[in-house]
Amino acid sequence: MRVVVDTNIAFSAILNTNSKIGKILLHPKSKINFYSTNNLKLELEKHKVKLKKLSGYSEQDFHNIFTLVLSKIRFINTRRPFKNGR
């Protein structure tokens, strides 16, 4: 199954890894492929300080969870050049 992950889903998984969303994203029981655009990475980086503050994680725990969430998502480059010079 293919699932598109938006910023809210990634935020939820980072803030509470034991939530339903966190469990689905981080510990899928079935073969689920998660996809998003590179914009998700930009949004997460933009709000990293806020996420860390809200989560209450130590710097190391936050880094581990942040990296884990990103590793579960396949990022798609939406800025592909058009064929024939378009």
Secondary structure, 3 states (H helix, E strand, C coil): CEEECCHHHHHHHHHCCCCHHHHHHHCCCCCCEEEEEHHHHHHHHHCHHHHHHHHCCCHHHHHHHHHHHHHCEEEECCCCCCHHHC
